[in-house]
């Protein structure tokens, strides 16, 4: 069974750094893309960025969502979403997802982590 | 990349059918047959319902179906059940720069 395990909650102050792990199991971690999706309080889903653990080829949208990066550690089957300096506007639930990509085209997001609720407040 | 456009709400009675639309552009929905739909209950992670416009994972009942015409995709839920009361999101591949875009979500209420 495909599983993506994330911490349930993180509470931080503005300016602090944060790295959210997404531990994969039940499939070949380096054979599938991992994506990240944001859901701000009471709002819809927003696509953030993606990484292919197999070759550390990363696509991200920092100009749209602010300063975050995505990375992966093949040795422990874990992807990461990282901020170096959080802002209050980063408060949201963040989901990691397994992405089925064929020929460079996203086909579906077929497995979701349970989400990490991030609260940034002074 | 602008979000795809969905109606904020939809409703129906048990046993009825309801269709939710998802409007995009010639750069996303209109360009690729890679529309997927997700169901989200409050406090839970979203779940894949439909992919490639009209294909269902094995675990999703055939009451859920999808279609596309031009720049607009649709999700139809037939034989509504109380457990279908949830938020529904469409998603489309949107090219190699932005990769993907979600709709704003539609809250389906089963009366």
Interface residues (C-beta under 8 A of the other chain):
Chain A: X35 X37 X44 X45 X46 X47 X50 X59 X61 X64 X95 X100 X104 X105 X106 X107 X108 X109 X110 X112 X113 X114 X115
Chain B: X1 X3 X32 X34 X36 X38 X40 X45 X46 X47 X48 X51 X52 X57 X87 X89 X91 X93 X96 X98 X99 X100 X101 X102 X103 X104 X105
